[in-house]
Amino acid sequence: MTGIIVDSVSRSFGSVHAVRAATLRAEPGRVTGLVGPNGAGKTTLLLMLASLLAPDAGTIRIGGVDPSEDPLAARRLLGWMPDSLGAWPSLTARETITTTARLYGIPPAEAAARASHLLELVDLGALADSPAKVLSRGQKQKLGLARALVHDPQVLLLDEPASGLDPEARIQLRVLLRRFAAEGRTVLISSHILSELEEVVDDAVFLVAGSVVDAAPAQATGRAWRIRLVGADAARQNADSWQVAQTLGIPVESLGADRGGVLVGFETEDAAALGLHALVHAGLRVSEFAPAQSALEHTFLALNHQAAAAAAAAASAPPASAAPTAPPTAPPPPPAVPSAEEAGA
């Protein structure tokens, strides 16, 4: 089985440290999400995995192959889908896939059959003979995925694959990614659409300022839950907030509002379950009780807030005081000039 191992990998561009001693694993048969804010180093890391950049330090293994030392062997194992497809605008979708297959050494007849199969797989069959330059952003994303699959890779590196896709296409993408994992492939996906990522990933790696961070402390922090009572609307917001606060024994000022619902912070899922029990037991008719954010969104925001707080604290800290210096002392007097008698003259 072919997986990904990244050990203490760093990459800089001049004075900019894009990736700092990153260590992670992506296992076969699982979809691993690479999550982080803009500028966190996600694309740089993916480019190194795809053998398009060499790390300054650390090691990468794709199924035991070092992409820096043997890029051709690594590229046989992996399918790379960049954020923006660099398609040949004058070629049709079918010709794009066929040409890519031929570059991998696939015979012409097999390449043609492969192109037809993949275009149907990504729902581009009706546009197979349309030039790539007329495709929409979402359709180009589909073509990029088909091109990444042309040589039946065991590892998939996908950078923002859902960008530009309509809701139905995103659902189709989720189904495909879960199917690839079930086939034993390793899927590493970077995306800013965390609600979509939540539906498909088995594991998540969080990258902040180029470093892989431990998400456990952020995951353990409390998060907001949305509580909606039957008949809730803007006019009833204050009354509903008061009822929820009275039932849970918390100050009404601590509650938030969201789309007619009441936002309540719970530290754990157990605490949320007890809160729901109290509301129902008190006779409140609860029509919705759910986290206001997905687990990935909650962790992402918590890590960002922690990083921002740490940066602010570092910026406001007084500079380290220099060691006190002794007051200057007068230079020693010059030696006395001996008299003639003292000199024995």
Summary of the structure (lengths in Angstrom):
residues: 345
radius of gyration: 30.2
end to end distance: 99.9
largest distance: 119.3
contacts: 993
relative contact order: 0.12
helix: 40%
strand: 23%
